[in-house]
Amino acid sequence: MIYNEEKILIGIGDNIKSIMFEKDITLAELSRKTKIAPCAINKYLVGSSAPTLKTAMILCNALDVHIDKLIGA
């Protein structure tokens, strides 16, 4: 299977946005809960960067979701 990096990055960002909306969590709140800089989270949201596995797990814990929901598996 061939993966399209751009689609994956955008998918992760869209998933994070969707989860944030569902849970009514702002960027500032997510940043505070995770200790991840807002500019880094914003890069994930717009698909210009992907979180590392460790960062993805931190985001999942803060958003109270399984990693599958974050990556769209």
Summary of the structure (lengths in Angstrom):
residues: 73
radius of gyration: 11.3
end to end distance: 14.4
largest distance: 37.4
contacts: 191
relative contact order: 0.20
helix: 70%
strand: 0%
